[in-house]
Amino acid sequence: MATVLSVSGSPSASSRTARLLRHLDTRLAAQGHEVIPLDVRTIPAEALLGADFRHPAIVEATELFDRADGVVIGTPVYKAAYSGLLKSLLDLLPQYGLAGKTVLPLATGGTVAHVLAIDYALRPVLSSMGAAHIVQGWFTLDKDIAVGEDGTLTVAPGPAEGLAQVIDQFSDALGSRRALLAATG
């Protein structure tokens, strides 16, 4: 199947966003995709904030984006936009760093007032970076994501169903795109 880069733009080590992505990674892996997780917070701050394009961590992240057939981008929403940490990485990728990629934008936040952040803040950036196909994104309220003492993640039934649908649509889009590329050589 496809190679999927699963990018968490959360600055927090105990982030619901990152945990949700890792939870969704298992569904994609079960569908036969190779999933590569990338937590932007693990990239050295001096490389991100200093715009050091030659830093080994930035070079490696750029290579991961280049290698991927599809990219899942997850971010917490702050002040009606995606995280500054995610922005700092996207700013360091090549102008068309998402060219030919299928992309799934996901966001988490504390209020439904942020639900349009995907469409008004994140989607235009992904589009400007040349994404071949941006599938329908999904916003999940923080209160709908529960983390057990053992670290297991549970998503409330309604949002869980919606997430499953967008993951399946993303997976289908990856398969369709690979089939089309194979047919056209």
matplotlib code that plots the C-alpha trace (Angstrom):
import matplotlib.pyplot as plt

x = [0.0, 1.1, 3.6, 1.9, 3.7, 1.7, 2.7, 1.8, 2.1, 1.5, 4.2, 3.1, 4.5, 1.2, -0.8, -4.3, -3.5, -0.4, -2.1, -5.1, -2.8, -0.9, -4.3, -5.4, -2.0, -3.0, -6.1, -4.0, -1.4, -4.2, -5.3, -1.9, -0.1, 3.4, 2.9, 5.8, 5.1, 6.7, 6.2, 7.4, 8.2, 11.1, 12.9, 15.4, 14.0, 17.1, 16.7, 13.0, 13.2, 16.6, 15.3, 18.3, 17.4, 20.7, 20.2, 20.1, 16.7, 15.2, 16.8, 15.4, 11.9, 12.0, 13.1, 10.2, 7.7, 9.3, 9.1, 5.5, 2.5, 0.2, 0.4, -1.8, -1.3, -2.7, -2.7, -4.2, -6.0, -4.7, -6.4, -8.4, -5.3, -2.9, 0.0, 3.0, 5.2, 3.5, 3.9, 7.6, 8.1, 5.8, 7.8, 11.0, 9.7, 10.1, 7.5, 5.9, 6.7, 3.3, 3.2, 1.6, 0.6, -2.8, -3.3, -5.6, -5.9, -7.0, -7.4, -8.3, -9.5, -11.5, -14.5, -16.6, -15.8, -12.5, -14.0, -13.4, -9.7, -9.0, -10.7, -9.7, -6.2, -4.7, -6.2, -5.0, -1.4, -1.6, -3.0, -0.4, 2.3, 0.9, -1.1, -2.6, -5.7, -6.7, -9.4, -12.2, -10.6, -11.9, -12.0, -12.3, -13.2, -10.7, -13.5, -14.3, -10.7, -10.0, -6.7, -6.8, -4.2, -2.6, -2.3, -5.0, -7.0, -10.8, -12.7, -16.4, -18.7, -19.9, -16.5, -14.9, -17.3, -16.5, -12.7, -13.1, -14.9, -12.2, -9.4, -11.1, -11.7, -8.0, -7.0, -9.2, -7.8, -4.3, -5.2, -6.9, -4.0, -1.5, -3.6, -3.8, 0.0, 0.6, -1.7, -0.2, 3.4]
y = [0.0, 3.6, 5.3, 7.7, 10.4, 11.2, 14.6, 16.0, 19.7, 19.8, 21.3, 19.1, 15.7, 14.6, 16.0, 14.7, 15.6, 13.4, 10.6, 10.8, 10.6, 7.6, 6.0, 6.7, 5.4, 1.9, 2.0, 3.0, 0.4, -2.2, -1.2, -2.1, 1.3, 1.9, 4.7, 6.9, 9.1, 12.6, 14.7, 18.2, 18.9, 16.5, 18.6, 20.9, 24.4, 26.1, 24.4, 25.4, 28.9, 29.6, 28.4, 26.1, 24.3, 22.3, 21.1, 17.2, 17.1, 19.5, 17.5, 14.3, 15.7, 17.1, 13.6, 12.0, 14.4, 13.6, 9.8, 9.8, 9.1, 10.6, 13.0, 13.2, 16.5, 16.9, 20.1, 21.6, 24.8, 28.0, 31.3, 29.9, 28.6, 25.7, 25.6, 27.8, 24.7, 23.2, 26.5, 26.6, 23.2, 23.9, 27.1, 25.1, 22.6, 23.3, 25.5, 22.5, 20.1, 18.4, 18.1, 14.9, 14.0, 13.1, 15.0, 14.6, 17.6, 17.0, 19.3, 19.2, 22.0, 23.1, 24.6, 24.2, 27.8, 26.5, 24.0, 26.1, 26.4, 23.5, 25.1, 28.7, 28.4, 25.0, 24.0, 27.1, 26.4, 22.8, 23.7, 26.3, 23.7, 21.7, 18.9, 16.8, 16.0, 17.3, 15.0, 16.2, 17.1, 16.4, 18.5, 16.7, 18.4, 17.8, 16.7, 13.8, 12.4, 10.5, 9.0, 6.2, 5.7, 3.0, 5.4, 4.0, 6.5, 6.5, 8.7, 9.4, 7.3, 10.1, 11.7, 8.2, 7.3, 10.5, 9.9, 6.4, 7.7, 10.3, 7.9, 5.4, 8.1, 9.1, 5.5, 5.1, 8.3, 6.9, 3.7, 5.5, 7.8, 4.9, 3.0, 6.0, 6.6, 2.9, 3.0, 6.2, 5.0]
z = [0.0, 0.6, 2.9, 5.3, 7.3, 10.4, 11.7, 15.1, 15.4, 19.1, 21.4, 24.3, 25.2, 26.7, 23.8, 23.0, 19.4, 19.3, 21.1, 18.7, 15.7, 17.1, 17.7, 14.1, 12.9, 14.0, 11.8, 8.8, 9.5, 9.8, 6.3, 5.1, 5.0, 6.3, 8.8, 9.9, 12.9, 13.2, 16.3, 15.3, 19.0, 18.8, 16.2, 17.9, 18.5, 17.2, 13.9, 13.6, 14.9, 13.3, 9.9, 9.6, 6.4, 6.6, 10.1, 10.0, 11.7, 9.1, 6.3, 7.7, 8.1, 4.5, 3.3, 5.2, 3.5, 0.2, 0.7, 1.8, -0.5, 2.0, 5.0, 8.0, 9.7, 13.2, 15.2, 18.3, 17.5, 19.2, 18.6, 15.7, 13.8, 13.7, 16.1, 15.6, 16.0, 12.9, 11.1, 11.8, 10.2, 7.2, 6.6, 6.2, 3.7, 0.0, -1.6, -3.2, -0.4, -0.6, -4.4, -5.5, -1.9, -0.5, 2.7, 5.7, 8.0, 11.6, 14.5, 18.2, 20.4, 23.4, 21.7, 18.5, 17.8, 16.3, 14.0, 10.9, 11.6, 9.3, 6.3, 6.9, 8.4, 7.5, 4.2, 2.3, 3.4, 2.4, -0.9, -1.6, -0.9, -3.9, -2.2, -5.0, -2.9, 0.5, 1.8, 4.2, 7.5, 11.0, 14.2, 17.5, 20.8, 23.6, 25.9, 23.4, 23.8, 27.0, 28.0, 30.6, 33.3, 31.2, 28.3, 26.2, 24.2, 23.9, 21.6, 22.2, 19.9, 17.6, 16.9, 16.7, 13.9, 12.1, 12.5, 11.2, 8.1, 7.3, 7.8, 5.5, 2.9, 3.2, 2.8, -0.3, -1.8, -1.3, -3.0, -5.9, -6.4, -6.4, -8.9, -11.2, -11.0, -11.8, -14.7, -16.2, -15.6]

ax = plt.figure().add_subplot(projection="3d")
ax.plot(x, y, z, "-o")
ax.set_aspect("equal")
plt.show()
